[in-house]
Amino acid sequence: METDIKTVSAVLDAPSPHMVGDGFKVSNFFPGGYKIKMSPFFLLDFNDKMELPPTDKLRGVGVHPHRGFETVTIAYHGAVAHHDSSGNSGIIYPGDVQWMTAASGILHKEYHETEFSRKGGTFQMVQLWVNLPAKDKMSKPKYQAIQNSDLGRSVLPGNAGTVEVIAGEYSGTQGPATTFTKMNVYNVRLNAGGEAVFTLPATFNTGILIVEGNVVINQNKAAGNQFVYFKNDGEQIRIEAKEDSIILILSGEPILEPVAQYGPFLMNTQEEIRTAIDDYNQGKFGYLEE
């Protein structure tokens, strides 16, 4: 018996982009652009393809704090460097993923990698904020540098393409990222005419970002820079690529707890937000040179 089809709730156009620092031009699909239920994913910023001229200037976002969640940066074009107050640093190139757990508190900065800036070129990135359950919000910060070669890979039949598993599992293939709650995060690279089928729990909040290309998802057309949002019903998603396409699938078990957000802090109560601000002002997040 065929698994129930997951219903597409909406195909959402990208909100008007805005600058984050002087290096990232992002469309905030949620929570700013659309008030959709995507917990444990709290935020999705998409920096669609843009051409950057060569420069010797450091472009990006300077030192800033986070507490209570994780930042996940996925590179498609260009290169991003990262430093944080826990002593972690790294560079992600196309296909790589940086998974930073801010948790109890961290300072970090992110900017275009020096050599990429000097040469200029095409830039395209995704950043997610992944919420943490209350019991883990004050755990120790950590950093996962995931190279493209580390990703779980499932080759689709009939030269349809490849599923890169960042977190969770697809068709017996595990992703390398460790997570605090159950989720599946896939980069799917489909060739023109290729098809893929995904079975995801009905109770998980699920959405698909079309990074580039043209696809039909459960009989709904979607193109680059659109987000396909699903109802919490059914389990099966069928995707057909009309041209070479890249899509990012997000599906996760919702965290059923209150959310309090203020700027770079994501907690459960306003009191915890006030504590986060006080701790930051008292230097409890460590030190990081600008």
JOGIWO-V565453 format. One record per pair of residues at least 12 apart in sequence whose C-alpha atoms are under 7 Angstrom apart, sorted by sequence separation. I is the first residue (numbers start at 1). J is the second residue. D is the distance in Angstrom with one decimal. If there is no record, write none. Layout:
i: <I I>
j: <J J>
d: <D D>
//
This chain:
i: <15 31 79 80 152 153 212 14 15 30 79 80 151 152 210 211 212 15 30 79 151 152 210 211 14 29 78 79 151 168 169 210 28 29 78 167 168 210 28 75 77 167 168 209 210 15 27 28 75 76 167 209 26 27 75 76 154 166 208 209 218 26 27 75 153 165 166 207 208 217 218 26 75 85 152 165 207 208 217 218 25 74 75 84 85 91 152 164 165 207 217 24 74 84 85 152 163 164 206 207 216 217 73 74 84 151 152 163 164 206 215 216 73 83 84 151 163 215 216 72 73 83 150 162 163 215 72 82 83 162 205 214 215 71 72 82 161 162 204 214 70 71 81 82 161 203 214 70 71 80 81 160 161 202 213 70 80 81 160 202 213 214 69 70 80 81 202 213 69 70 79 80 104 161 202 212 213 68 69 79 103 104 160 201 212 67 68 103 104 106 160 200 211 212 23 24 66 67 68 103 104 105 199 200 210 211 22 23 67 79 103 104 199 210 211 22 23 67 78 103 198 199 209 210 21 22 66 67 102 197 198 208 209 21 66 101 102 197 198 208 209 20 65 66 101 197 208 65 100 101 196 197 207 208 64 65 100 196 207 63 64 78 99 100 195 196 206 207 63 64 77 78 99 195 206 63 77 78 98 99 194 195 205 206 62 77 98 193 194 204 205 61 62 76 77 97 98 132 193 204 205 61 75 76 97 192 193 204 205 60 61 75 96 97 191 192 193 203 204 60 74 75 96 190 192 59 60 74 96 191 192 58 59 73 74 95 191 58 73 190 191 72 73 88 190 71 72 189 190 71 72 189 71 188 189 70 71 188 69 70 187 188 56 69 70 187 55 56 69 186 187 54 55 68 69 186 54 68 185 186 54 185 54 184 185 53 184 52 53 69 183 184 52 68 183 51 52 68 182 183 51 182 50 51 181 49 50 49 50 49 48 47 48 47 46 47 46 45 46 45 44 45 44 43 44 43 41 42 23 41 42 41 42 40 41 40 133 134 39 38 37 38 48 107 106 107 105 106 107 67 68 69 66 67 68 65 66 67 68 85 85 85 84 11 14 13 14 40 13 39 40 12 13 40 11 12 39 40 11 12 39 11 10 11 10 8 9 10 8 9 8 9 7 8 6 7 6 63 7 6 7 63 6 62 5 6 4 5 6 4 5 6 3 4 5 3>
j: <27 43 91 92 164 165 224 27 28 43 92 93 164 165 223 224 225 29 44 93 165 166 224 225 29 44 93 94 166 183 184 225 44 45 94 183 184 226 45 92 94 184 185 226 227 33 45 46 93 94 185 227 45 46 94 95 173 185 227 228 237 46 47 95 173 185 186 227 228 237 238 47 96 106 173 186 228 229 238 239 47 96 97 106 107 113 174 186 187 229 239 47 97 107 108 175 186 187 229 230 239 240 97 98 108 175 176 187 188 230 239 240 98 108 109 176 188 240 241 98 99 109 176 188 189 241 99 109 110 189 232 241 242 99 100 110 189 190 232 242 99 100 110 111 190 232 243 100 101 110 111 190 191 232 243 101 111 112 191 233 244 245 101 102 112 113 234 245 102 103 112 113 137 194 235 245 246 102 103 113 137 138 194 235 246 102 103 138 139 141 195 235 246 247 59 60 102 103 104 139 140 141 235 236 246 247 59 60 104 116 140 141 236 247 248 60 61 105 116 141 236 237 247 248 60 61 105 106 141 236 237 247 248 61 106 141 142 237 238 248 249 61 106 107 142 238 249 107 142 143 238 239 249 250 107 108 143 239 250 107 108 122 143 144 239 240 250 251 108 109 122 123 144 240 251 109 123 124 144 145 240 241 251 252 109 124 145 240 241 251 252 109 110 124 125 145 146 180 241 252 253 110 124 125 146 241 242 253 254 110 111 125 146 147 241 242 243 253 254 111 125 126 147 241 243 111 112 126 148 243 244 111 112 126 127 148 244 112 127 244 245 127 128 143 245 127 128 245 246 128 129 246 129 246 247 129 130 247 129 130 247 248 117 130 131 248 117 118 131 248 249 117 118 131 132 249 118 132 249 250 119 250 120 250 251 120 251 120 121 137 251 252 121 137 252 121 122 138 252 253 122 253 122 123 253 122 123 123 124 124 124 124 125 125 125 126 126 126 127 127 127 128 128 128 129 129 128 129 111 129 130 130 131 130 131 131 255 268 205 205 205 206 225 285 285 286 285 286 288 264 265 266 264 265 266 264 265 266 267 286 287 288 288 222 225 225 226 252 226 252 253 226 227 254 226 227 254 255 227 228 255 228 228 229 229 228 229 230 229 230 230 231 230 231 230 231 231 288 233 233 234 290 234 290 234 235 234 235 236 235 236 237 235 236 237 236>
d: <5.4 5.7 6.7 5.4 5.6 6.2 4.1 6.0 6.4 5.2 5.6 6.9 6.0 4.7 6.1 5.3 6.8 6.3 5.5 4.7 5.8 6.7 4.8 5.8 6.3 5.6 6.3 6.9 5.7 5.6 6.4 5.6 5.8 6.3 6.3 6.7 4.3 5.5 4.5 6.6 5.1 5.3 6.5 6.1 6.2 5.6 5.5 6.5 6.0 4.5 5.0 4.5 5.6 5.2 4.8 5.7 6.5 5.4 5.5 6.4 6.1 5.1 6.5 5.5 6.7 6.3 5.6 6.8 5.0 6.9 5.4 4.3 5.7 5.9 5.8 4.7 5.5 6.6 5.8 6.6 5.4 6.1 6.4 6.8 5.2 7.0 5.6 5.6 6.5 4.5 4.6 6.4 4.6 5.4 6.3 4.9 6.5 5.0 6.5 6.0 5.7 6.6 5.7 6.6 4.0 5.9 6.8 6.0 6.0 5.7 6.7 5.2 5.1 5.6 6.5 6.1 4.5 5.5 6.5 5.6 6.6 5.6 6.8 6.0 6.4 4.4 4.5 5.9 6.8 5.3 6.5 6.0 5.4 6.0 6.3 4.6 5.5 6.5 6.8 5.4 7.0 5.2 5.6 6.8 4.3 5.6 5.8 5.5 6.5 6.7 5.5 5.8 5.4 5.1 5.9 4.3 5.6 6.0 5.5 4.8 5.8 6.3 6.4 5.5 4.6 5.1 5.1 4.1 5.8 6.9 5.9 5.0 6.0 6.5 5.2 5.4 6.4 6.4 5.4 5.4 4.9 3.9 3.8 5.4 5.3 5.3 4.5 5.3 5.5 6.9 5.8 4.9 5.4 6.9 4.7 6.6 5.7 5.2 6.2 5.5 6.0 6.8 5.2 6.5 6.4 5.2 5.6 4.0 5.5 6.3 6.2 6.4 4.6 4.6 6.9 5.3 6.9 4.4 6.6 5.3 5.7 6.4 5.6 6.5 5.5 6.8 5.7 6.7 5.0 6.9 5.1 6.6 5.1 4.6 5.6 5.2 7.0 5.6 6.5 5.6 6.6 6.9 5.6 6.5 5.1 4.5 4.6 4.3 6.1 6.0 5.9 6.3 6.2 6.1 5.4 6.4 4.5 5.3 5.4 6.2 5.7 6.0 5.9 6.2 5.5 6.7 5.6 6.5 5.3 6.5 5.9 4.6 4.9 4.4 4.2 4.6 4.7 6.6 6.1 6.5 5.8 6.4 5.5 6.7 5.0 4.7 5.1 6.5 5.5 5.8 5.5 5.8 6.8 5.3 6.8 6.5 6.0 6.8 5.2 4.9 6.4 5.4 6.6 5.6 5.0 5.3 5.6 4.6 6.5 5.8 5.9 4.8 5.9 6.3 6.6 5.3 6.6 6.9 6.4 3.8 5.8 6.7 4.6 6.2 3.9 5.5 6.0 5.1 4.6 6.5 4.5 6.8 5.8 5.7 6.4 4.9 4.5 6.9 4.4 5.7 6.5 5.5 6.5 6.8 5.2 6.9 5.0 5.9 6.3 5.7 6.4 4.6 4.7 5.7 6.7 5.6 6.3 5.2 6.7 5.0 5.9 6.3 6.6 5.7 6.4 4.7 5.5 5.6 4.6 5.8 6.5 5.7 5.0 6.9 5.0 5.1 4.9 6.2 5.7 6.9 4.9 5.0 4.1 6.1 6.6 4.8 5.2 5.1 6.6 6.7 5.6 6.1 5.2 4.5 3.9 5.4 6.3 6.8 5.9 6.1 4.6 5.6 5.6 6.3 6.9 6.4 5.4 5.5 6.7 4.7 5.2 5.4 6.8 5.1 6.2 6.1 4.7 5.8 6.6 5.2 6.0 6.4 4.8 5.4 6.8 4.9 6.9 5.4 6.7 6.0 5.7 4.6 6.0 5.7 6.1 5.2 6.4 6.9 6.5 5.2 6.7 6.7 7.0 6.2 5.1 6.9 5.3 6.9 6.5 6.9 6.3 6.3 5.0 5.0 5.0 6.3 5.5 6.3 5.6 5.5 5.5 5.1 6.5 6.8 5.8 6.9 5.7 6.1 4.8 7.0 6.6 5.5 6.6 5.2 6.7 5.0 4.7 5.7 5.8 6.2 6.1 4.5 6.0 6.3 5.3 6.9 5.5 7.0 6.0 4.8 4.4 5.4 5.7 6.2 6.8 5.5 6.9 7.0 6.5 5.5 6.9 5.9 4.1 6.4 4.9 5.2 4.5 5.8 5.3 5.7 4.6 6.0 6.3 6.0 6.4 6.0>
//
